[in-house]
């Protein structure tokens, strides 16, 4: 850090397995990626190429290599996985992961219905090729799951080999663990945390108020995802009490 300040919480440093910041890239150019990483790379743990953007991104291999040159893993959005799966092209999906040296894969069923045992089977298969993140929750705002079902699905997917379970919110943060207004479904989140370890959950939290909620609930090393590239530094400042929202959170407390 650039200055010495007391009463700053113990923020884990890269490479880390907890306190992750997952950035959602929805179409940055190669130059934009280079500029973004020139200042933000110490605070970025993993990058998701949102939904199916990787299919239409020019110079995709070169762009991924820029991220990899900073030791930042990249993975394809879960929607792309589902697009291959519904077309019976799972082996082709494996092939592109190998071709682009993708070591992290997302298994999701937010847009299609997959029997859960089958979904866990895909998780098990993909653990032979890399690190698996599995997403729980539907992109359909009318599909409301009770807390026990979230817990049941998350537990099964972790047992199948997922390194993390992602709590669905979409890029707007208005479904899944959130209401349509973006408000956190607090009872759901707190019940999930009674059974699933916080360090194993990646909470999609694109909105500042959502990020603040999880920092206050879990701590500065909570795993947060779907962060916009321009919000990485503001989020990092908020994590350690250097933004108005968390300014008093760590004062007069042990680090």
QUIMOJO-V932367 format. One record per run of one state. SS is the DSSP state (H for helix, E for strand, - for the rest). FROM is the first residue (numbers start at 1). LEN is the number of residues. Records with the same first field share a line. If there is no record, write none. Layout:
SS->FROM-LEN  FROM-LEN
This chain:
-->1-20  26-4  44-2  50-3  57-3  70-3  77-1  87-3  100-4  108-8  127-4  137-10  160-4  168-10  179-5  185-1  193-5  205-3  219-5  228-1  240-4  247-9
E->21-5  46-4  73-4  104-4  131-6  164-4  178-1  184-1  201-4  224-4
H->30-14  53-4  60-10  78-9  90-10  116-11  147-13  186-7  198-3  208-11  229-11  244-3
